[in-house]
Amino acid sequence: MTNQKPIKRKKLNDFIRTKLQVPGYKFAEFIGVSAATVQKWLYGEAAPSTNKIRKIAKDCGITFTEACELFDD
């Protein structure tokens, strides 16, 4: 049995896995951060800067507001 932390940002996880259909590390490469950073975002241990949210929105073809909502806990 593993002691894995629960994902707190389910919207972000669903977006990466379902809409983009890539593993977290590929999403990280795509937006220019480390896989560990994406993991921290998913577990609610960190949040991206406003500039990084803008980049996510632009690169993923969503609005800034939609990108912000991915990080709602």
Buried (B, 14 or more C-beta within 10 A) or exposed (E): EEEEEEBBBEEBBEBBEEEBEEEBEEBBBBBEBEBEBBBBBBBBEEEBEEEBBBBBBEEBEBEEEBBBEBBEE
